[in-house]
Amino acid sequence: MRADRSLADLPVVAVTARSDRDASVDALAAGADDYFAKPYDWELLFSRARWLLSRSATLANLRRADTAVGEGARSRAARPRSPSCARGWGAGWTRAADWSRA
């Protein structure tokens, strides 16, 4: 599920009847974002679910913004440069001492 880009931002919550420590460690190691065992505290479960969905939306927005910035940088890099820029920084400039002779 994490390998699928369209699903990668979705939070995974393991909800189970197993309450032993090893089960929670295994679930979290497998990629779950959170783990709940019976008996469920519904208020806590819903609160954590809201937080995970909010985090997921924030991460998705950051990825979209990062992609937009990257695309803008690629389009700027693809633009032709002026001749002085193509030769490198300062190639078309003279030293300040040369200006005083002008």
C-alpha positions in Angstrom: 0.0 0.0 0.0 2.8 2.4 0.8 4.4 1.7 -2.6 1.3 3.0 -4.4 1.7 6.7 -4.8 -2.0 7.3 -4.7 -2.3 5.6 -1.4 1.0 6.5 0.2 -0.4 9.4 2.2 -3.3 7.5 3.7 -2.9 6.7 7.3 -3.0 3.1 8.4 -4.5 2.3 11.8 -4.4 -1.3 13.1 -7.5 -2.0 15.1 -7.4 -5.4 16.7 -8.4 -7.6 19.6 -4.7 -8.5 20.3 -3.5 -6.3 23.1 0.0 -7.8 23.6 3.0 -5.6 23.1 4.5 -7.7 20.3 1.4 -7.3 18.2 1.6 -3.5 18.4 5.3 -3.5 17.7 4.7 -5.8 14.7 1.9 -3.6 13.3 4.0 -0.4 13.7 7.0 -2.1 12.2 4.9 -3.1 9.2 4.0 0.5 8.6 0.9 1.2 10.6 0.6 4.8 11.8 -1.2 3.9 15.0 -2.4 0.8 16.9 -5.6 0.2 18.9 -6.5 -2.9 20.9 -9.7 -3.9 22.6 -11.3 -2.4 24.6 -11.4 0.7 22.4 -11.6 4.2 23.8 -13.7 5.5 21.0 -13.1 9.2 21.8 -9.3 8.6 21.6 -9.7 6.5 18.5 -11.6 9.2 16.7 -9.3 11.9 17.9 -6.2 10.1 16.7 -8.0 9.3 13.4 -8.8 13.0 12.9 -5.1 13.9 13.7 -3.8 11.3 11.3 -6.1 12.5 8.5 -5.0 16.1 9.1 -1.4 15.1 9.0 -2.0 13.2 5.8 -3.6 16.2 4.2 -0.7 18.4 5.3 1.8 16.0 3.8 -0.1 15.8 0.5 -0.2 19.6 0.3 3.5 19.8 1.0 4.3 17.2 -1.7 2.1 19.1 -4.2 3.9 22.4 -3.3 7.3 20.7 -3.6 6.4 19.3 -7.0 5.2 22.8 -8.2 8.4 24.4 -7.0 10.4 21.6 -8.7 8.5 22.1 -12.0 9.1 25.9 -11.8 12.8 25.3 -11.3 13.0 22.9 -14.3 11.2 25.3 -16.5 13.6 28.1 -15.5 16.5 25.9 -16.2 15.2 25.1 -19.7 15.0 28.8 -20.7 17.8 30.0 -23.0 20.4 32.1 -21.2 21.7 35.4 -22.3 25.2 35.3 -23.9 26.9 36.8 -20.8 25.3 34.2 -18.5 26.2 31.4 -20.8 29.9 32.2 -20.4 29.7 32.0 -16.6 29.4 34.5 -13.8 31.2 37.8 -14.5 32.3 36.8 -18.0 30.7 39.9 -19.6 31.8 42.3 -16.8 34.9 44.3 -16.5 36.8 45.2 -13.3 36.0 48.4 -11.5 39.5 49.7 -12.3 38.6 49.4 -16.0 35.6 51.7 -15.5 37.7 54.5 -14.2 39.6 54.7 -17.5 36.4 55.0 -19.5 
